[in-house]
Amino acid sequence: MTSPVTTTTIPIQVGDTTEWYMVEFQGVFGTPTTLEGRVAATIKMEGGAPFMVCGPLRVKGEEKKLAKPLLVLRKDKSDPNAI
């Protein structure tokens, strides 16, 4: 059985800069509301988004390993707190 694909916006730290990106993941935590904090991952950008993030994620201060890589779709300019 395949997990549903969820799209959400999370902050991703690239070097010293944290920016918001629209990401897609499959059955990592179930709901996008549990994806809080930042992605503690080294991101190799080749030609910009989309690119993969292999984790781990920091969720509510606790580090979680990703079951599958995140697919980062694009940078999101909107206010993430508007959800």
Secondary structure, 3 states (H helix, E strand, C coil): CCCCEEEEEEEEEECCEEEEEEEEEECCCCCHHHCCCCECCCCCCCCCCCEEECCCEEECCEEECCCCCEEEEEECCCCHHHC
